[in-house]
C-alpha cells in the first residue's frame, strides 16, 4: 500500500516527506494507522550516524494509532483497537521468558537491523528497499507494521495523540526510577538532564514518594518546569557545584543518581553525589559511540556503589504503558506538560525546535 513517510535519505540532512510503499501485514503482523508519533533523540542519532543504520531509512519508534488490519495469527488486538507501539522483542529467549523484554537477546537485530527477522524489507520506493522496521515499527509514517510483542492496547479514556512517547522516552525515564532503581519512599535521587526522559524521571520519582528529587539541568526554563512537575531542588551545573549542593542537602549523599544526558562529565559528577550503597543508572545515549566512563575503583569498592545501564526503563510494555497512561489520566503523571504538537509534514521544524530547546517533547500529528 502507498503511505506517507518521513525518509532520512542522507546523514546530517533534513527528513524528506514523500510517498513510499509499505508491505501488506504478514500472518504475525499488525497494521496500525498512525495517529501521532513522538520525536526521540534515538531517531536523530541515526541521522547523525551514531547508530549506523543504512540510509535511506524510515525511522520513528514512538507511534500511537488505531489497528487497521491484523494477520491471521494475531490474537492480541483487532481492527479498531487503540494502541501504542514500543520496542520490539522476540518473546522467546531466556531474558524475555524471565520477564525482561528490554534485554531481549535479539534486541539489536529486531530494533536496529532495518529489516524483518528474515531479512526482507517492509518499505520501498520505486523498487528500492529502505531501512525500516525501526524498533519493529518505523512510525514516521501514516501507517506502520508492528507485531504482538511491540503493540500495546490502551484504554479509550486517554488522549491517544499524547501517548506515543510512552513507547520509549517517557517509559524510559519513569521506568528507570520506578522499575530499574525501584526508588524507595523517603529517598534522595539526583537526575541529570531535564529533557523528556529526565522530566519523566522527575514525575516517576514523585510517584515513588522520593523525599528529595534533585534535577540538574543547565536550561532555566526546564529547571522551572522540573519544579512544577515534582523536583524539590534544581541545580544549574554551569554555575553551581553540583556535588557540593547535593551534599548540602543530604550530607551522606544521594541514594540514587540517574543520568539522562549521556555527557561524561555529568556521569562522573553523579558518582560523586552517591551515598554508601548508592546506585547510578545510565540511560543517556552519548554523542560518540566510543564514549567511555572512568570509575575510581577505591571509591566504588569502599562505597559499594552500583552502576547499571538501563534500556527502556526495564519495562514490560503490556504492564507499564497502561500503568503510565492511567497515572496520566489520574493527574499523577502530567506528560502533557512536556509536549508540543506539530503537523507531521513539519517534522524538520519539530527537529530544530527540540534540538534547540524550544520544546521539550515534539509529537508529530497526522
Rosetta blueprint (number, residue, H / E / L):
1 X L
2 X E
3 X E
4 X E
5 X E
6 X E
7 X E
8 X E
9 X L
10 X L
11 X L
12 X L
13 X L
14 X L
15 X L
16 X E
17 X E
18 X E
19 X E
20 X E
21 X E
22 X E
23 X L
24 X L
25 X L
26 X L
27 X L
28 X L
29 X E
30 X E
31 X E
32 X E
33 X E
34 X E
35 X E
36 X E
37 X E
38 X E
39 X L
40 X L
41 X H
42 X H
43 X H
44 X H
45 X H
46 X H
47 X H
48 X L
49 X L
50 X L
51 X L
52 X L
53 X L
54 X L
55 X L
56 X L
57 X E
58 X E
59 X L
60 X L
61 X L
62 X L
63 X E
64 X E
65 X E
66 X E
67 X E
68 X E
69 X E
70 X E
71 X L
72 X L
73 X L
74 X L
75 X L
76 X L
77 X L
78 X L
79 X L
80 X L
81 X L
82 X E
83 X E
84 X E
85 X E
86 X L
87 X L
88 X L
89 X L
90 X L
91 X L
92 X L
93 X L
94 X H
95 X H
96 X H
97 X H
98 X L
99 X L
100 X L
101 X H
102 X H
103 X H
104 X L
105 X L
106 X L
107 X H
108 X H
109 X H
110 X H
111 X H
112 X H
113 X L
114 X L
115 X L
116 X L
117 X L
118 X L
119 X L
120 X L
121 X L
122 X L
123 X E
124 X E
125 X E
126 X L
127 X L
128 X E
129 X E
130 X L
131 X E
132 X L
133 X L
134 X H
135 X H
136 X H
137 X L
138 X L
139 X L
140 X L
141 X E
142 X L
143 X E
144 X E
145 X E
146 X E
147 X E
148 X L
149 X L
150 X L
151 X E
152 X E
153 X E
154 X L
155 X L
156 X L
157 X L
158 X L
159 X L
160 X H
161 X H
162 X H
163 X L
164 X H
165 X H
166 X H
167 X H
168 X L
169 X H
170 X H
171 X H
172 X H
173 X H
174 X H
175 X H
176 X H
177 X H
178 X H
179 X H
180 X H
181 X L
182 X L
183 X L
184 X L
185 X L
186 X L
187 X L
188 X E
189 X E
190 X E
191 X E
192 X E
193 X L
194 X L
195 X L
196 X H
197 X H
198 X H
199 X H
200 X H
201 X H
202 X H
203 X H
204 X H
205 X H
206 X H
207 X H
208 X H
209 X L
210 X L
211 X L
212 X E
213 X E
214 X E
215 X E
216 X E
217 X L
218 X L
219 X L
220 X H
221 X H
222 X H
223 X H
224 X H
225 X H
226 X H
227 X H
228 X H
229 X H
230 X L
231 X L
232 X L
233 X E
234 X E
235 X E
236 X L
237 X L
238 X L
239 X L
240 X L
241 X L
242 X H
243 X H
244 X H
245 X H
246 X H
247 X H
248 X H
249 X H
250 X L
251 X L
252 X L
253 X L
254 X E
255 X E
256 X E
257 X E
258 X E
259 X E
260 X L
261 X L
262 X L
263 X L
264 X H
265 X H
266 X H
267 X H
268 X H
269 X H
270 X H
271 X H
272 X H
273 X L
274 X E
275 X E
276 X E
277 X E
278 X E
279 X E
280 X E
281 X E
282 X E
283 X L
284 X L
285 X L
286 X L
287 X L
288 X L
289 X L
290 X L
291 X L
292 X L
293 X L
294 X L
295 X L
296 X L
297 X H
298 X H
299 X H
300 X H
301 X H
302 X H
303 X H
304 X L
305 X L
306 X E
307 X E
308 X E
309 X E
310 X L
311 X L
312 X H
313 X H
314 X H
315 X L
316 X L
317 X H
318 X H
319 X H
320 X H
321 X H
322 X H
323 X H
324 X H
325 X H
326 X H
327 X H
328 X H
329 X H
330 X L
331 X L
332 X L
333 X L
334 X L
335 X H
336 X H
337 X H
338 X H
339 X E
340 X E
341 X E
342 X E
343 X E
344 X H
345 X H
346 X H
347 X H
348 X H
349 X H
350 X H
351 X H
352 X H
353 X H
354 X H
355 X H
356 X L
357 X L
358 X L
359 X L
360 X L
361 X E
362 X E
363 X E
364 X E
365 X E
366 X L
